Amino acid sequence: MLKKIALMVGLLSLTALTGCAVVAGDTVMGYESGRFVYHDGSLESVYKYPLDQVWDAARKALADLKAADVVPERKIEKATLDAVLYEEKVKITMTYLTRTDTAVSVRVGTAGSNIGAKYIHDKIEANLRK
């Protein structure tokens, strides 16, 4: 039993150092450089910008990438953008956290593409900095 606990602690420590994903049952979680969390196929991050600015930046990112079938849905505390990009379904979910913080979750494809989601996050961030 002690060996199993030591093995689990060792594996979790290794994961913490490398930024890899952890699989627990049917849930997958991981992180990258302290900024992104990968959770069940969606790449999540928090931006230090208000929801209105993130909403505009995400819409511009999809327009820049020439996304098709964009379906925007905006509420007071949450906004979503569904689109098709290079024959992959994309869902961007933005959630109000504070006056200056917004959580953004990007899912690309059915299973979730970490690289595709990171690319869209990069586009959103670039639009926020303009």
C-alpha positions as CSV (number, residue, x, y, z in Angstrom):
1,M,0.0,0.0,0.0
2,L,2.8,2.4,0.9
3,K,4.4,1.7,-2.5
4,K,1.2,2.6,-4.3
5,I,0.9,5.8,-2.4
6,A,4.6,6.7,-3.1
7,L,4.0,5.9,-6.8
8,M,1.0,8.1,-7.0
9,V,2.8,11.0,-5.3
10,G,5.7,10.5,-7.6
11,L,3.5,10.5,-10.7
12,L,1.6,13.6,-9.6
13,S,4.8,15.4,-8.8
14,L,6.1,14.6,-12.3
15,T,2.9,15.8,-13.8
16,A,3.1,19.1,-11.9
17,L,6.6,19.7,-13.2
18,T,6.0,18.9,-16.8
19,G,2.5,20.4,-17.4
20,C,1.0,17.1,-18.7
21,A,-2.6,15.9,-18.5
22,V,-3.9,13.8,-15.7
23,V,-6.6,11.2,-16.4
24,A,-8.9,10.3,-13.5
25,G,-11.7,8.0,-14.6
26,D,-13.4,9.7,-17.6
27,T,-12.1,13.2,-16.8
28,V,-9.0,14.6,-18.3
29,M,-7.3,17.7,-16.8
30,G,-4.0,19.4,-17.5
31,Y,-2.3,22.7,-17.5
32,E,0.2,24.6,-19.6
33,S,2.6,27.2,-18.2
34,G,0.2,28.2,-15.4
35,R,-2.1,30.1,-17.8
36,F,-4.2,27.4,-19.5
37,V,-6.3,24.5,-18.0
38,Y,-7.3,21.7,-20.3
39,H,-10.5,20.1,-19.0
40,D,-12.5,17.5,-20.9
41,G,-11.6,18.7,-24.4
42,S,-11.8,22.4,-23.6
43,L,-8.9,24.7,-23.1
44,E,-9.7,27.3,-20.5
45,S,-8.0,30.5,-19.5
46,V,-8.8,33.7,-17.6
47,Y,-8.2,37.1,-19.2
48,K,-7.7,40.3,-17.3
49,Y,-10.3,42.1,-19.5
50,P,-14.0,42.8,-19.1
51,L,-16.5,40.5,-20.8
52,D,-17.5,43.1,-23.4
53,Q,-13.9,43.4,-24.6
54,V,-13.4,39.6,-24.7
55,W,-16.7,39.2,-26.6
56,D,-15.6,41.6,-29.3
57,A,-12.1,40.0,-29.5
58,A,-13.5,36.5,-29.8
59,R,-15.9,37.6,-32.6
60,K,-13.1,39.3,-34.4
61,A,-10.9,36.2,-34.0
62,L,-13.6,34.0,-35.7
63,A,-14.0,36.6,-38.4
64,D,-10.3,36.8,-39.0
65,L,-10.1,33.0,-39.3
66,K,-13.1,33.1,-41.7
67,A,-15.3,30.9,-39.6
68,A,-18.7,29.9,-41.1
69,D,-22.1,29.5,-39.5
70,V,-21.3,31.7,-36.5
71,V,-24.1,31.6,-33.9
72,P,-23.6,34.3,-31.2
73,E,-25.5,34.1,-27.9
74,R,-25.0,36.8,-25.3
75,K,-26.4,37.0,-21.8
76,I,-25.5,39.2,-18.9
77,E,-23.0,36.9,-17.3
78,K,-22.2,34.5,-20.1
79,A,-21.7,34.5,-23.8
80,T,-21.1,31.7,-26.4
81,L,-20.0,31.6,-30.0
82,D,-20.6,28.5,-32.0
83,A,-19.0,28.2,-35.4
84,V,-17.5,26.0,-38.0
85,L,-13.8,26.5,-38.7
86,Y,-12.0,24.3,-41.3
87,E,-14.8,21.7,-41.1
88,E,-14.5,21.5,-37.3
89,K,-17.1,22.7,-34.8
90,V,-15.8,25.4,-32.5
91,K,-17.4,26.6,-29.3
92,I,-16.1,29.6,-27.4
93,T,-17.7,30.2,-24.0
94,M,-17.0,33.4,-22.1
95,T,-18.0,33.8,-18.4
96,Y,-18.0,37.0,-16.3
97,L,-15.9,36.5,-13.2
98,T,-15.3,40.1,-12.0
99,R,-15.5,43.6,-13.5
100,T,-12.0,43.0,-15.0
101,D,-11.7,39.2,-15.4
102,T,-13.4,36.9,-17.9
103,A,-13.0,33.1,-18.1
104,V,-12.7,31.8,-21.7
105,S,-13.2,28.2,-22.7
106,V,-12.5,27.0,-26.3
107,R,-13.4,23.6,-27.6
108,V,-12.5,22.5,-31.2
109,G,-14.0,19.4,-32.6
110,T,-15.9,16.6,-31.0
111,A,-13.1,15.2,-28.9
112,G,-11.4,18.6,-28.4
113,S,-8.2,19.7,-30.0
114,N,-5.7,21.3,-27.6
115,I,-3.6,22.8,-30.4
116,G,-6.6,24.2,-32.3
117,A,-8.0,25.7,-29.1
118,K,-4.6,27.2,-28.2
119,Y,-4.5,28.8,-31.7
120,I,-7.9,30.4,-31.1
121,H,-6.9,31.6,-27.7
122,D,-3.8,33.2,-29.2
123,K,-6.0,35.1,-31.8
124,I,-8.3,36.3,-29.0
125,E,-5.4,37.5,-26.9
126,A,-3.9,39.3,-29.9
127,N,-7.2,41.1,-30.5
128,L,-7.3,42.1,-26.9
129,R,-3.9,43.7,-27.1
130,K,-4.8,45.9,-30.1
